[in-house]
Amino acid sequence: MAFAFYGLAPKLLDMWDQVPQLRTVSIYWFVAVLVCEIGSYACAWELTRVALPSVSWFVASTAQLTSNAVAKVVPGGAAIGAATGFRMLSVSGIDKGSAGAALTATSIISNGVLLCLPMVALFLSILGAPIPDGMIHVAWGGAVLAVALFAFAFSLVRFDRPILWFGKVITMIAGWINRRLGKSGGPTVEGIVRQRDQMVSSLGARWRAALAAAVGNWLLDYFALVCALKACGIHPRLSLVLLAYAVAAVLGMIPITPGGVGFVEAGLTAMLVLSGVPGEKALLATLAYRIASYWLPLPAGLGAHFAFRHRFGKTSTAPSTESSPTS
């Protein structure tokens, strides 16, 4: 993480040099950015409630805001954030197995929608103006990756033989790691198959509603970026902004710096420049977008943590190995 920040420092310094220029940003469009981000988070809460209908809006929102904030401040925070959300759901009275299966199902659906965005951008470019040469390889690479991962996930969910093979590989790797560490236990093939079945049954006929909530989550976040560009006086091509957004969102998942800080800013700015946005405007729009999508949710997550703790007490319930969403 230290080496990554050292390498990305010039880009981060350039971006924070743009802070005084925020005075030139249209306040009305920036309010639209905030509204889109609030809607995006509301869709994420609805996604949790679709998978777990018994969860209240209070629990869904506080668990998501807290886990999201944790994931954005800790290196490799995706796993720790998921464990935090899992623990909070367990403390609120949700069965651990159901919570783990629901979080896994919603994560697969949400990430699947994200990986499909380059394919959508490529399709939109076919209908409209072509994608610049610097972005075409990213678009095709993202489309191929989306198809491959969809086929892989579909085979694991739909058929038993691939999940059995996958389970054997996981247990072999986990067994080797445990032997090196002098530990016992670990995941089993039967446990992985049982979690797969529980994950599928946790959604059942509600998968369409879950898909709609996941699409709304990413789409509104994308619209927040579009509004940030509008706030800076830029009227970009929406298909190219969608491709730039998808690349930035994937970069945010790289577990090197907390929340992809530096990677997202550098990647998103570079992609916006390739899409035709002037360099300074791209930096300013990225800064405005990241303030709403990254920095403001951090204090919101802290407030959600204390609100949840006030109602349910300390989240001291430790997730069991068998039910953990990361097992």
Secondary structure by P-SEA (a helix, b strand, c coil): caaaaaaaaaaaaaaaaaccccccccaaaaaaaaaaaaaaaaaaaaaaaaacccccaaaaaaaaaaaaaaaaccccaaaaaaaaaaaaaaaacccaaaaaaaaaaaaaaaaaaaaaaaaaaaaaaaaccccccccaaaaaaaaaaaaaaaaaaaaaaccaaaaaaaaaaaaaaaaaaaaaacccccccaaaaaaaaaaaaaacccaaaaaaaaaaaaaaaaaaaaaaaaaaacccccaaaaaaaaaaaaaaaacccccccaaaaaaaaaaaaaaacccaaaaaaaaaaaaaaccccaaaaaaaaaaaaaaacccccccccccccccc
